[in-house]
């Protein structure tokens, strides 16, 4: 391994040899997540070591915890979940030039060999990391990398034009709340699916022009009133019967985009162009996300924040509640 920068930078605290991390010793329910003391990872030639302030909590973390998300090779226990977070660079690999110790960064990385972001320190490939946009603090940046990239790349795949009508299906989730705002930035007419007064108020505050309650008996009337000439495009962040009913209102030649992995996958239809995608973390994608996040009035909804040692409690909530926005783990020393 190429040498990394010194573990004792001038004017900065030395990097400890061990750290607190939440990890699983086997696949299983939320209770397998417990606090461990583990070695602080060392960055490889193309990696940075981040002292974490905040990590995001999402459904994909549950898939890592219970073993339903498969990656090549045998699992390595103790397994530290967490695919995104934000903090301060404290060391860098010999071939990293874009970052220096002291930089505030946020990142998105699946399956790092040395563990995820549920820890005081984590390493990430430098291409999967970016400087925190100026309008965000570390608490907001720590939960927005995965969801922001997924939302923005979905909106980009739709090729929205000003004045078009787009439905964000699943608008109150962590990805959906960002997608509503990115669609509004493009001056599209945004319809958002949401159930309940609090959810409706939130998506309207984020820029939705109309709210559709797909669980209501009046949903068809709501859609006709909101889009009398039909819907031009749909970003589907969930599947199922309600989505299929909404697709009946898409104009011929309309577009449907969805991330890979939503279940059930949307059915194919005549006169509907369908595209699936995976969010990509790379410097150009982060540059576009940073630009979008730096615009006025952008909001990163955080549903709840838990201390690192309460990660299992956050995962139990993942399995029981519909989360409006994103949950977070507080790792740094904030009150």
Secondary structure, DSSP 8 states (H G I E B T S, - for coil): ----S-SS-TTS----SEEEEEEESSS-SGGGEEEEEEE-----TTEEEEEEEEEEE-HHHHHHHHT-S--SS---SSB---SEEEEEEEEE-TT--S--TT-EEEEE-S--TT--SSBSEEEEEGGGEEE--TT--HHHHTTTHHHHHHHHHHHHHHT--TT-EEEEETTTBHHHHHHHHHHHHTT-EEEEE--SHHHHHHHHHTT-SEEE-TTSTTHHHHHHHH-TT-EEEEEESS-SHHHHHHHTTEEEEEEEEEETT-SS-----TTEEEEEE----SHHHHHHHHHHHTSTT----EEEEEEGGGHHHHHHHHTTS--SBEEEEE-SS--
